[in-house]
């Protein structure tokens, strides 16, 4: 995968855990960080979609807005599953 580089500074304990995970899994430090960031960002999208649904429910708007919010939530969930499958398939090869 071609991408851009990024420099980050980690606490010594975090770096130690990252190195340990890399040795255990056989993956590079970069791959572990990239996977963790992807998981975090997808989780944020899911939380935002759930929050939107809750706001609509609380405001008692039950028509199209609720249906649209729920469809968006389901779309994000399907996308997350596809991305995990892609990551899993990359790690298997």
ABEGO torsion letter per residue (X at the ends): XBBBBBBBBBBAAAAAAAAAAAAAAGBBAAAAAAAAAAAAAAAAAAAAAAAAAAAAAAAGBABAAAAAAAAAAAAAAAAAAAAAAAAAAAAAX
